[in-house]
Structure formats: C-alpha cells, structure tokens
C-alpha cells in the first residue's frame, strides 16, 4: 500500500529544519513529545497560542494512538514542516498490528477536537496503522520570526 502521507509535508521553508520524533507508544512518552514539539515551535517563532493548539492536538492524537482499544502501537512518529505560506503540516503515524473498529461517533468526536485546534485533520488507513495529517496556518508571530532571521 502506498503511504499517501509521504508527500504531505511539501516544501520546507528554506533554512527552517522540520520536526521529527519517534516515540515508544507508552503514556510516559507524552512528556517528551510535548517538550520536543514546544521547543521546535519556539525555534520557528510560533506564537504561544499556535504552539498551545498544535501541542495539544498532537498530544491528544498521541494519547488516542497509545490508548487504542485492541492492540497497541509499538511506535508513534511525528513529522512536521512549515511551508513558505506559514502553513504548518504535522503527520502522525502510529504502527499498530491490529485495531478495533471505532464507532463513527468516536471518530467524529476526535476529528472535531482536532479541527477545533487545527485548521484541518485527515486520517488515512495504512497497512500497519493509521496516519493523521493536521494543518494550521501559523499567525503573525511566525512571520515576524522569519523577518528577524530567527
């Protein structure tokens, strides 16, 4: 199966490194995700509000993957990049050997939460798990950091 998310990150902003983290799918790893993601968001000049929304969305997505009711993800990966138009794209991939079907109501509630925090949320079923693609246009704090050469 082709992973449709491989091309989701698009072109990185020149001189701005992307974000990547690979975590054991265990609740204790959420603090590492939160700390690493907030540090990266600060490095790229995201506003406090944007950083809060992105970090909360990613931590909730991580908790959702770790709390999978039938089988556990062995690994959860996050990749993120910002394009020249300030569009942040985050791709989370969980690697689950088997997964119980979630109800349509559970799926809708999760996606509503993601869309409240981000501008869009899409899920893709993969042979080895699920990919979640989140997008959010960063506010003016990001633009100021670019102008300052941060």
C-alpha positions in Angstrom: 0.0 0.0 0.0 1.3 3.5 -0.9 1.5 5.9 2.0 -0.4 8.9 0.9 1.2 11.0 3.6 4.7 10.8 2.2 4.1 13.9 0.1 2.0 15.8 2.7 4.9 17.8 4.1 5.7 19.6 0.9 8.5 22.1 0.6 10.1 23.2 3.8 10.7 26.8 4.4 14.3 27.4 3.3 16.7 27.4 6.3 14.0 26.0 8.6 14.5 22.4 9.7 11.5 20.2 10.0 10.5 18.3 13.2 10.7 14.6 13.6 10.3 12.4 16.7 9.8 8.7 17.0 8.3 7.6 20.4 7.6 4.4 22.2 3.8 4.1 22.3 3.6 4.5 26.1 1.9 7.2 28.2 5.2 8.3 29.7 6.5 9.3 26.3 3.9 12.1 26.0 6.0 14.5 28.1 8.9 14.0 25.6 6.6 14.8 22.7 5.2 17.9 24.5 8.7 19.2 25.4 10.3 18.5 22.0 7.4 19.9 20.0 7.1 23.1 22.1 10.9 23.6 21.7 10.7 23.2 17.9 7.7 25.5 17.7 9.5 28.2 19.7 12.6 27.8 17.5 10.5 28.5 14.4 8.8 31.5 16.1 5.3 30.1 16.5 3.0 32.3 18.7 2.2 31.0 22.2 -1.4 30.4 21.1 -0.4 28.5 18.0 2.1 26.4 20.0 -0.6 25.6 22.6 -3.1 24.5 19.9 -0.5 22.4 18.0 0.9 20.8 21.1 -2.5 19.9 22.5 -3.7 18.4 19.2 -0.5 16.3 18.9 -0.6 15.1 22.5 -4.3 14.2 22.1 -3.5 12.3 18.9 -0.7 10.5 20.7 -2.9 9.6 23.6 -5.5 8.3 21.1 -2.9 6.1 19.4 -1.5 4.8 22.7 -5.0 4.1 24.1 -6.0 2.1 21.1 -8.5 -0.4 22.5 -7.3 -3.5 20.5 -3.6 -3.8 20.2 -1.1 -1.1 21.0 1.1 0.9 18.7 4.7 -0.1 19.2 5.9 3.2 17.8 4.3 6.6 17.1 6.1 9.0 14.8 5.5 12.7 14.2 6.9 14.8 11.3 6.2 18.5 10.9 7.2 21.2 8.5 6.2 24.8 7.6 5.9 26.0 4.0 6.6 29.4 2.7 3.0 30.5 3.3 3.2 29.7 7.0 1.2 26.5 6.6 2.3 24.0 9.3 1.7 20.4 8.4 2.0 17.7 11.0 1.9 14.0 10.1 1.5 11.4 12.9 1.9 7.8 12.0 1.1 5.0 14.5 2.2 1.5 13.9 -0.5 -0.9 15.2 -0.6 -4.6 14.4 -4.4 -4.7 14.8 -7.0 -2.2 15.7 -10.6 -2.5 16.8 -13.1 -0.5 14.7 -14.0 2.7 16.4 -17.6 3.9 16.3 -18.4 6.6 13.8 -19.4 8.9 16.8 -15.9 8.3 18.4 -14.2 9.1 15.2 -16.3 12.2 14.6 -15.6 13.5 18.1 -11.9 13.0 17.8 -11.8 14.8 14.4 -14.0 17.7 15.7 -11.4 18.2 18.5 -8.5 18.1 16.0 -10.3 20.6 13.7 -11.1 22.9 16.7 -7.4 23.1 17.4 -6.0 23.0 13.9 -7.5 24.1 10.5 -7.9 20.6 9.2 -7.5 17.0 10.2 -7.5 14.0 7.9 -6.9 10.3 8.6 -5.5 7.7 6.3 -5.7 3.9 7.0 -2.4 2.2 6.3 -1.4 -1.5 6.3 0.5 -1.0 9.6 -1.7 1.6 11.3 -3.2 5.0 10.8 -1.8 8.3 9.7 -3.2 11.6 10.8 -2.5 14.8 8.9 -3.0 18.1 10.7 -2.7 21.5 9.2 -2.7 25.0 10.7 -1.6 28.4 9.2 0.7 30.0 11.7 -0.1 33.5 12.9 1.9 36.7 12.6 4.4 35.7 15.2 5.9 33.2 12.8 6.1 35.9 10.1 8.0 38.2 12.5 10.4 35.5 13.4 11.1 34.9 9.6 11.7 38.6 9.1 14.1 38.7 12.0 16.0 35.7 10.6 15.4 33.6 13.7 
